[in-house]
Amino acid sequence: MLRGERVTLRPIEREDLPRLYELRRNVDLHLLANDRWHPRSLAKMEHDFEKKLDEDDPSWFAVEAEGSLLGTTGLHTLNRWAGTAALGITLYDRERLGRGYGREAVGLLLDWAFRLQNWRRIWLEVLATNERAVRSYQACGFVVEGRLRSHDYHDGAYHDVLLMGILRHEWEAAQARR
């Protein structure tokens, strides 16, 4: 488990699936996160969970705070040869949005990725209109590396997507200043 001041990142357990299923039903939060919401059964979530148990490089975590499951975070699009991975985070608990839990979870994930897993670069995509998420990623050390114009269809319109990234040496320099 990875523990911060208020947030814990831990493996997703089978027992988490009903809670994640309930949290995932909030369509508005999926749209805010630029996630492709679609109806998904608990049985499908359980099937996908079973398939992931066989992965050799597990890198997806449950985000927990104050004893409650808030969502998930992890790395995907893993390229060990280049040392790069994409970060994803989805917090589904509307009551806890904007309170720093996501920022702390991303910080814990970056510490794990760079210090313990030896990744060289972590990147992500975020809707340019999601200013709260952009500010949060910037506070974690991510910089805007590019803009994909009218790249994604979201909630009835096309929007720009920002590419953001952080290199290990940038993260290490920020840790040394703390």
N, C-alpha and C positions, 0 to 999 in steps of 0.2 A: 504494500500500500504506500501511496505517496501522500504525505500529510502536510498541509499548510496551516496557517493560523485558524482558518474557518472551514476550509475545504479539504476533502479527502478524495483522491483518485484511487479506485480499486477495480479489480476485475469485475466485469459484469457477470452476475450469477443468474442461473435459471430462475431463481425466486424473484429477480428484479423485473422479469418480463411483463407480468401483469401491471405493475406500476408504470413501466415505460409505455406499455400499450395505452393506458389511460392518459398519460401525459401527452403522448403523441397525437391524441385526438384533437388537440388545439390547432386548428387549421391556420389561424392568424399568426401564431408563432412560427409555424413552418414557412409561411410566406415572408415574414420579416427576416428569417434566416436564409432566404433564397433557397429553401429546400423544396423539393418537388413533392408536395403532399398528394397522396392518393390513398384510397381506402386500403388498409392492410389489416389482415386478421391476426389475432393472437397466435393462431396455428402457424401462419407464415413466419411470424417473428420467432417462434420456437424452432421451426425448421431451419431458418437462417442461423440461429444461435448454435444449433447442433453442427451445422457445416463449419462454422468458425472454430469450433473446438479442435479441429484437425490442423489448423494453421500453425506453421512453425514460428512465425514472427508475430505473435499477438501484440497489438498496439492500440487497443480500444478499451476505454475505461468508463466506469460509472462515475458520475460527479455527485458527491454527497456533501451536504452541509447541514449542520444542526440535526443530524440523524435522519435526514430526509433525502431521498433520491431526487436530484434536480434535472438530470439529463445525462448526456454522454459526451465524451471527447476522445480524440485519438488521432493517429496518423494513418494516411492512406496514400495511394499512388506511390508506393515505396520503390525507390531506386537505390539499392545498396551500392551498386557500381559507382554511381555519381554521388552518393551520400546525401540524397535529397528525399524529402517526403512532404506531403501536403498535410496541413492541420485542418481538422474539422471539429467544431463544437456546436452542440445544440442544447440549450437550456430551455426546458419546457415549462418550468414553474413560474407563471406570470407574477406571483407574489414576490419573487426574489430577483426579478430583473432589475438592472440598474443599481445593484447594491455591491458590486465588486466581486461577486462569486465567479463570474466568467473570467475576469482578469486574473484572479488567483489561480483558477484551474488551468488557464493557458500558461501561466508562469510555472506551475508545477510540471506541466507537460513538457515545456521547453527545457527545464532542468533535467528531466528524465531523458529527453531526446538527445541533448547535447552532451551532458556529463556522463550519463550511464550507457547510452546506446550508440554514441559516437557518430551521430548524424552531423553533416556539414552545413546543410541549409534546410530550413523549414519555410514553406511558402503556403499561401492560401489565396482564395478568391473571395471577394465580398462585394455586395452591391454597393455602388458609389452612393446611393441614397440612404444607406444604413449608417448614418453618421455616428450613432452611439457605438456600433461595432468597430468602425474605423478608428475612432478615438481610443477605444479599449485596446485594439491591436497595436496602435502606435505607442500607447503607454507600456506595452510589453516589449517594445523595441522593434517592431515591424516597421518597414518603410515601404512606401508606395513605389513599385518598380515599373508599373505600366497601367494602362487603361485600355480595356476592350470596349469600344464604342458600340452602343446598342446591341450588346452581346447576348443578353439574356431576356427571355420573356418571363415577366413576373407580374402577377396580379393584374393582368389585362393590358400591359404595355411593355415595350422594350426599354431596357435600362443598361447603362454602362456598368461594367464590372471592373473593380480594381484588383490588380495583382499585387500582393504584398509579400515581402520576404524578410527573413533575418538569417544572417550567417553566424556560425558558431563564434567566430572571433568578435563579432559585434555583441553577442550575448555575454561572452566572457568579460569584455570590457565594461559592460553595464553592471555585471555582478561585482567586479572589483571596485567600482565606485560606491557601492552600497555599504 
